[in-house]
Structure formats: structure tokens, C-alpha cells
């Protein structure tokens, strides 16, 4: 879909930092978000940063979305949005470091921001992504659900492009399950019907 046809998607560089643990699909989430932005007619890049590749170790991935070619290649230190796939990182790692004023924060949790001790930090939205993943995939992989929530909350990408990116990445059965989780989160956040 060309950008001209998507006037509701705001132009200009938008930076996303994704925090999680190895095995949760953090790197895949950044790649899918980048692919979705590209499908929507934007320029995008995604890359990871991690020390240990073992399951359960903290992992960070980055995604930039812009209407122009992206030349910068360093890690994102001042994100417009954060996606936090594992809430146990909230008070263990400086996940909020550099978050721009008014930035979006999506947290994989069934608990509200006040109970998590993070109220007043950006525009916090909690999403029961693990529960949605268990329901639709049968596994606790929150990345697709969080991408659906991201599309609804920020309108930087369309749900249709998230679904297409998922379909291109996975075989038919896991793709359908991941798309269902993304749709459920999108609907939970309550994006406009036209997006």
C-alpha cells in the first residue's frame, strides 16, 4: 500500500525499542514491524542488540520507521515507543531510559500500570499478550499480539500490513494463529475500524 493512500499514518522518523527475553520473539517482532512499515510504503529498519543468546537473557531490538531513507544505524537511545514483552524487566533493566515525552509504552501484562509501578511514564498501555498468545497459538509468545496492539495504539502501521508480514514469515498454521493473536490485541486496544 503506498503512503499517499495512507494519510492517517503520520510521517517522520518514529523509533521503537523492544525489550524482552531470549525466546520471546523480540528480534522477530522488530523484523515484522519493519516489514509491516515497508508494506505501508515507509522506509524501515530493524536490528537486535544482545550479549548472551541463551533463552531467558534480556534482549533488545530496534525498529525505525520513516517516510525518507534511514541512514542512522546506531541503537535507539531516545525511542518514541517502547514494547516491553516481559514485565519482569520493568524494575531490573532501564527499559524507560531515553523515552521521549509523551511516548507510547506497551507492556505485556494483565495488570494496570499503577499496579506495575509505572504510572506517569509516557502513554502506558498494558496488553495481556501472553494470554492472547496462549489462547490463539497454544504457546506464550507475546510478540504478534503486541504488534497488533502497537498498530492500534500508534497507527504507525496498519493491522493489514502486520498480518501480511506475519503471513510472509511463518508457515500457514502458525501464521494464522499469530494473526489471530494480533487481531485480538488490536481489537482490545480499540483502533478505528478503517485502520
N, C-alpha and C positions, 0 to 999 in steps of 0.2 A: 504494500500500500504506500503510495507516495505521500510525502509530508504535506503537500498542498491540500490533499484530501483530508488530512487530519488536523484541522485548525484548532481542535480542542486540546491537542498536545502542545505544551509550551516549549518553545525553542530556547536554546542557550545551554551551555555546559551544565550537566547535572551529574554529581558524583555520589556513588553509593559504596558503602563499605559493609561487607557481610562478615559477621563473626559467628563462629560455631566450633564444633569439634570434628576431628577427623572421622569420617564415616557418615556424616550427616548430609553430605552433598553440597557443601559450601562452595567448592570450586565449580561444580556443575551449575549451581544457582547463578553464579556470576556469568558463566558462559551462556546459559539460557536467557538471562536478562539482556545480555549484549546481542544475542541473535534476535530476540524479540524487537529490540530497538531498531536494529538493522532492517527487519521486515517492515517496520513502521516508517522507514525512509530516513532514519537518522544514521549518523556515524556513531560507532560504539567500539569499546574495547573492554576486555575482561582479562584479569590475571590474578594469580594467587600469591600468597606470601605465607610460608610456614617453615618452621625449623625441623620438627620431627614429623614424619609421615605416619606415625603409629595411630591406630584408632583411639579416639578419645583425647588426643592432644589438641590444644587450641589452634585453630586455623583461621586465617583472614583472607578474604578475596575482595577484589575491587572491580567496579564497573563504572565506566564513564559513558555518558550519552550526550551528544551534541549535534547541532544542525550543520556544523562545519567539521572538517577533518581534524582529528585529535592528534596532536603532536607530542604532548606531555606523556611520559612513561613511568613516572615515579609513583610510589604508593600514595594513596589518598589520605591526607592528614586533616583536611577540613571538609568532611562529607556533608552533602545536602540531606542525605538519608542514611540510616543505619538499618540493617536487617540482622536481628540477633536470633540465631537459630537455637541457641542453648541458653536458657535463663540462668544456669549456674555460673555463667561467665559475668553476669551483671556486677558482681562485687568482687570478682577475682582478677579481672583484666580491665584496663581502662578503655572499655568499649565506647564511652561517650567522648573521649578525647577529641577535641577539634570540631565537634558537631556545630554546624552553623546555627545561628539564632533562628528559631522557628523551624528547624529541620525536622524531618519525619523520622520516627523511631518505631519500627515494627518488632515486637518481641513475641517469640513463641511461648505463650503461657496462657493458662486458663484464668490466672489471677489478674486483677486490675493493677494499674501502675502504682497506686497507693500502697497496696499490699507488697509489691515488689520493692518498694522504697525508691522509686524513680519518678515520682510525680514531679512536675515542674521542669523536666528535662525535655525540651522540644515538644513536638506533637506526638505523644506516645499512643500507640495502638497495640493492644495485646490481641493475639490471634491464637486460638487453640490448634495450631498447625500439626502438632504431633498427633492429637486426637483425630483430626481430619485425615491425616495420612494413614493412621491405623484403620480407620473406617473404610477408606477407599483403596488403599494399597495392601493393607494387612501388615504393614511394617512402619516403624516410627521414623520415617524420612520426611522432615517438615519442609524441605526446600520448595517443592512445587506449590504447596498451599501458601507459603509466604510470598511467592511470586504473584499468585492470584491476588493476595491482599495488597501487595505493592501496586499492582495495576489499578486496583480500586482506589487506594488512598492517594496516590500521587498523580495518576493519569499521565505518567511519562511514557507508558507503553500501553497497548491495548491488550485486553484479555485474549482476543483472537490471535494476536501475534505470540503471546505466551503459549497458547495451545499449539500453534503451528511449530514453534521451536521445540516444544516437548515431543510432538509427533515426529519431528525430524531426528531427534536424539535417541529415542527409545523404540524398541520393538512394539508391535501393536498392542498387546495386552498391558504391559507396564505403562505405555503411553496413555492409554485410555484411563487407567487408574489415576495417574498423575494429573491428567487433565481434569478428572472429576474432583480431585482434591483442590486444584487451583480454582475451579469454578465455585466450589463450596465456600472457599475463603473469600473470593471476590464478592459473592452474594452476601456473605456475613458482614462484610465491611459496608456494603450498600452503595456501590457505584451507580452512576446514572445508567439507565437502560441502553442508551445509544453508544456507550464507550466500548 
